[in-house]
Amino acid sequence: MRLARLIVAIIALAATSRLARAQQLESLWYSVDNETSTQSFLAHAGKISIVSPQVFSIDSLGVIWGDVDARVVARAHASQTKVVPLVMNPGFDQPTIHHILNTADVRRRAIANLVTLCRDHHFDGIQFDIENVNVADRDSLTSFMRQSADALHGVQCTLSAAVVPRASDFPGPTSYHRWIFENWRGAYDYKALADALDFISFMTYAQHTGGTPPGPVAGYPWMESALQYVLSLGVPPNKISLGIPSYSDWWYPTFDVKNGSQMRGSDIAYETAQGLLARYDAKPVWDDRDKASYAFWSNDGINEFLWLEDARAFAAKLELVRKYKLRGYSVWVLGTEDPKVWGIVP
C-alpha cells in the first residue's frame, strides 16, 4: 500500500513539474561579442531559455560569417539553454539587404548558407536581425524569410525574426516619423511573418534614441500600443516574444567641426548609469505612466538627461507579457542589466 501511494505521489509530482515548465515564459536574451556580455550569460544561463548571440553577418554575396564564443555554447548545453544566434545585415546597411532580397542567385546562396550554418553547428535555430529595410522591399523581405523558414525547418532548425515595432500603418505627422516608418518600421508584414516563422521578437525598445530628444527607452504606453496593434492584425500571442530593454539612455551635448554642437544620446549599462547618478548627486524620479525612472543634472551649467531601465522598470514591463498571454520576452542585451533583474525573472 505504501508503495502504491509513493508511485501515485511521484506521478503527481512529475505532472506538476511538467505543468510548471509549460507555464514558464520563454526568456530570450541577446548577447554581444564582449566579455561583459559573455560573463553575464555564463553567470545566469540557468534562467535563460534561449541565448541569441549577435555575431553573424550576411554580405552582398549571400556569404555568412562570424562565430559564437565556445564558452557560450558549452554553458548553454550544460544548462539546456537553446542557442539561436542572430544573422544580420552588417551595420544594418540598406543597399546590402536590398541587393540580397532582390538578386535571385544571392538570395538562393544566402538561404543555402543559413541551412549549412544551423545544421553543421548544431544550433537550435536562427533569428534574423534584418533592419533598415525600405518599405518598398516589404514583399521581398517577407518572401525571403518565408523561403528561409521552409529551408531551415527541413533540417529541424527554427527560424524567428527580430522586428522593429510600430503602432499603425500611418507614416506619421513629421518628416522624422515618415523617415523612420519608410526605412525602419514599415517593412515588416507582421502577420505574414508570424505565419511563416516560429515566432517574432517584437523589439519594443529604442522608442527614443541618440537621434531623438530625451525620453524613455521603452515607455509602457508606447509598448502596449504597438503590442495591441500587432495583435489586432491576427498575430497569435504565442508567436510574440516581447522586447524588453535592459540598457539605459544618457543624453549629453557634443561638438565636432563637421556637425557643430548637438545633443547626443548613448545606450549605457545600469552600472554606468549608477555612476553618473552618483557623480552628479542626481536622484532618479519614477514615472508611473512610462514605468521607468528619469533624472537630469547640470554639468557646468548644461543639463544632461538619463532614462533608467532598472529592475523595477523590467518587472513592470514583464507584466505586459502576462497580461496578453504572450510566448515570452526578448531582452537586449546581456551585460547591461540591473543585477536585481535576476531575482525577479521567472
Residue pairs with C-beta under 8 A, 6 or more apart in sequence:
24 49
24 346
25 321
25 322
25 326
25 327
25 328
25 329
25 346
26 49
26 50
26 241
26 327
26 328
26 329
27 47
27 48
27 49
27 50
27 328
27 329
27 331
27 345
27 346
28 48
28 49
28 50
28 51
28 52
28 84
28 201
28 241
28 328
28 329
28 330
28 331
29 41
29 48
29 50
29 51
29 52
29 330
29 331
29 333
29 334
30 51
30 52
30 53
30 54
30 86
30 330
30 331
30 332
30 333
30 334
31 37
31 38
31 40
31 41
31 51
31 52
31 53
31 54
31 72
31 333
31 334
31 335
32 53
32 54
32 55
32 333
32 334
32 335
33 53
33 54
33 55
33 69
34 335
36 269
36 335
37 333
37 334
37 335
38 69
38 71
38 72
38 334
38 335
39 335
40 334
40 335
40 337
41 48
41 51
41 72
41 75
41 334
42 71
42 72
42 75
44 334
44 342
45 51
45 75
45 76
45 78
45 79
45 81
46 79
46 81
47 342
47 345
48 79
48 81
49 81
49 82
49 328
50 81
50 82
50 83
50 84
50 124
51 72
51 76
51 81
51 82
51 83
51 84
51 334
52 84
52 85
52 86
52 127
52 330
53 68
53 69
53 72
53 83
53 85
53 86
54 85
54 86
54 88
54 129
54 333
55 66
55 67
55 68
55 69
55 85
55 86
56 64
56 65
56 66
56 85
56 86
56 87
56 88
56 117
57 64
57 65
57 66
57 87
57 88
57 89
57 90
58 64
58 87
58 88
58 89
58 90
58 100
58 110
58 113
59 65
59 90
59 96
60 96
60 99
60 100
60 106
61 106
61 109
62 100
62 105
62 106
62 107
62 108
62 109
62 110
62 112
62 113
63 109
63 113
64 87
64 110
64 113
64 114
64 117
66 85
68 83
68 85
68 121
72 83
73 83
75 81
76 82
76 83
77 83
82 124
82 125
83 123
83 124
84 123
84 124
84 125
84 126
84 127
84 158
84 160
85 123
85 126
85 127
86 126
86 127
86 128
86 129
86 162
87 114
87 117
87 126
87 127
87 128
87 129
88 128
88 129
88 130
88 131
89 96
89 97
89 100
89 130
89 131
89 132
90 96
92 131
92 132
93 132
94 132
94 133
94 134
94 183
97 130
97 132
97 133
97 137
97 141
98 133
98 134
98 137
99 106
100 106
100 107
100 110
100 144
101 107
101 133
101 137
101 140
101 141
101 144
102 137
102 140
107 144
107 147
110 144
110 148
111 144
111 147
111 148
111 151
112 151
114 126
114 148
114 151
114 152
115 151
115 152
115 154
115 155
115 157
117 123
117 126
118 125
118 126
118 152
118 155
118 157
119 155
119 157
123 157
124 157
124 158
125 152
125 157
125 158
125 159
125 160
125 198
126 148
126 152
126 157
126 158
126 159
126 160
127 159
127 160
127 161
127 162
127 201
128 145
128 148
128 159
128 160
128 161
128 162
129 161
129 162
130 141
130 161
131 162
131 164
131 184
132 183
132 184
133 141
133 183
133 184
133 187
134 182
134 183
134 187
135 181
135 182
135 183
135 186
135 187
137 187
138 186
138 187
138 188
138 189
139 189
141 187
141 188
141 189
142 189
142 192
142 193
142 196
145 159
145 161
145 193
145 196
145 197
146 192
146 196
148 159
149 159
149 196
149 197
149 198
150 196
152 158
152 159
153 159
158 198
159 197
159 198
160 197
160 198
160 199
160 200
160 201
160 241
161 193
161 197
161 200
161 201
162 200
162 201
162 203
162 243
162 330
163 188
163 190
163 193
163 200
163 201
163 202
163 203
164 184
164 185
164 188
164 203
165 185
165 202
165 203
165 204
165 223
165 226
165 227
165 230
165 243
166 181
166 185
166 186
166 188
166 226
166 229
167 222
167 225
167 226
167 228
167 229
168 229
169 186
171 177
171 178
171 181
171 182
171 186
172 178
172 180
172 181
176 212
190 200
190 230
190 233
190 235
191 233
191 234
191 235
193 200
194 200
194 235
194 236
194 239
194 240
197 239
198 239
199 238
199 239
199 240
199 241
199 327
200 235
200 239
200 240
200 241
201 241
201 243
201 330
202 226
202 227
202 230
202 240
202 241
202 242
202 243
202 330
203 243
203 330
203 332
204 218
204 222
204 223
204 226
204 227
204 242
204 243
204 244
205 217
205 218
205 243
205 244
205 245
205 332
206 217
206 218
206 245
207 215
207 216
207 217
207 218
207 219
207 222
207 223
208 214
208 215
208 216
208 217
208 249
208 265
208 307
209 249
209 265
210 249
210 264
210 265
210 266
210 267
211 265
212 265
213 251
213 263
214 249
214 251
214 263
214 265
214 294
214 296
214 305
214 307
215 307
216 222
216 287
216 290
216 292
216 294
216 307
217 245
217 247
217 248
217 249
217 292
217 307
217 309
218 243
218 244
218 245
218 292
218 309
218 317
219 289
219 290
219 291
219 292
220 289
220 290
220 291
220 292
220 316
220 317
220 320
221 289
221 290
222 290
223 242
223 317
223 320
224 320
227 240
227 242
227 320
227 324
230 240
231 237
231 240
231 324
237 324
237 325
237 326
237 327
238 325
238 326
238 327
239 327
240 324
240 326
240 327
241 326
241 327
241 328
241 329
241 330
242 317
242 320
242 321
242 326
242 328
242 329
242 330
243 329
243 330
243 331
243 332
244 314
244 317
244 318
244 329
244 330
244 331
244 332
245 309
245 331
245 332
246 270
246 309
246 314
246 331
246 332
246 333
246 334
246 336
246 337
246 338
246 341
247 267
247 268
247 269
247 270
247 309
247 332
247 333
247 336
248 267
248 268
248 269
248 270
248 272
248 273
248 306
248 307
248 308
248 309
248 310
248 336
249 265
249 266
249 267
249 268
249 306
249 307
250 265
250 266
250 268
250 272
250 273
250 276
250 304
250 305
250 306
251 263
251 264
251 265
251 266
251 304
251 305
251 306
252 263
252 264
252 266
252 299
252 304
253 261
253 262
253 263
253 264
253 302
253 304
254 261
254 262
254 263
254 264
255 261
255 262
267 336
268 276
268 336
269 335
269 336
269 337
270 308
270 309
270 310
270 336
270 337
270 338
270 339
273 306
273 308
276 282
276 304
276 306
277 283
277 284
277 295
277 306
280 297
280 298
280 299
280 304
281 297
282 295
282 296
282 297
282 306
283 295
284 293
284 294
284 295
284 306
284 308
285 293
285 294
285 295
286 292
286 293
286 312
287 293
287 294
291 313
291 316
291 317
292 307
292 308
292 309
292 313
293 307
293 308
293 310
293 312
293 313
294 305
294 306
294 307
294 308
295 305
295 306
295 308
296 303
296 304
296 305
296 306
297 303
297 304
298 304
309 338
310 338
310 340
311 338
311 340
311 341
311 343
311 344
314 337
314 338
314 341
314 344
315 344
318 329
318 344
318 345
320 326
321 328
321 329
331 337
